[in-house]
Amino acid sequence: MCLNKIKKKYSKNDRMIVGYKIFIKQKDKLFPCFRKRVKPYKFGKHYRATNGKIAINNFDKYDAGFHAFTSSKEARRICSKFEAVCEVFLWDIRAEGIDSKRKTIVAKNMMIVREV
């Protein structure tokens, strides 16, 4: 997941919001779709994203972080049968934008709440 268009960037934003993230599901274990991760994610655990910048073109960049859709309905539309949509708490928001024509939030911190 990467933003195709950035609507707003934040240097520091402590608000917490609910988002919907797609994970690969293997035998009740959750793995990220676009990054290699050996250990599965766990419900209720705090995760912090790595530092870095994501470039969407020569002129626009945003801070790396967890990408989640703002709507569970939109997340389900692109979810395959091997994937799960989970409700996540996101905080330390870094960017808002569009990914695959869907509203997306990028945050430094994430906690998986439940599968929806």
Secondary structure, 3 states (H helix, E strand, C coil): CCCCEEEEECCCCCCEEEEEEEEEEECCEEEECCCCCCCCECECCEEECCCCEEECCCCCEEECCEEEECCHHHHHHCCCCCEEEEEEEEEEEEEEEEECCEEEEEEEEEEEEEEC
